[in-house]
Amino acid sequence: MSHQRPVITPQAIQEAKQNPGGWVYQIDGDYGPDDAVPQEAIVVAWKMDDDGNIVGEFIPNLKYRQPAK
């Protein structure tokens, strides 16, 4: 399976600024801030530096499964 480079959205940048030093995830599906997100719904992740900037390449989630339509 090949992974296309995901677009870093303004929402991902905002999330990174609010949570420096961690990770930002692209999630497939409608999950609220308090919902448990299954691992299969995480598309990719980006590492953030201590200033809240997204750094490095995206890391695809090999367990991601696109939902059936």
C-alpha positions, 0 to 999 in steps of 0.5 A, spaced: 500 500 500 502 506 498 501 512 502 500 519 499 503 525 502 497 528 506 496 535 507 497 539 513 491 543 514 490 549 518 487 545 524 493 540 524 497 547 525 493 550 530 493 543 534 500 543 534 501 550 537 496 548 542 500 541 544 507 542 543 512 537 544 508 531 542 504 528 536 498 531 531 494 525 528 490 525 522 483 522 524 478 519 519 471 519 522 467 523 526 470 523 533 469 528 539 474 531 543 473 526 549 471 520 544 476 514 544 479 513 537 480 506 534 487 505 532 484 503 525 482 510 524 488 514 525 491 515 518 498 519 519 501 522 525 506 528 525 511 530 530 511 536 533 517 540 536 517 544 543 515 550 540 509 547 537 511 546 529 510 540 525 517 537 524 519 531 519 516 527 515 509 524 516 508 517 519 503 513 516 499 508 520 500 501 517 493 499 521 489 504 518 483 502 515 479 506 510 471 505 513 466 502 508 462 506 504 
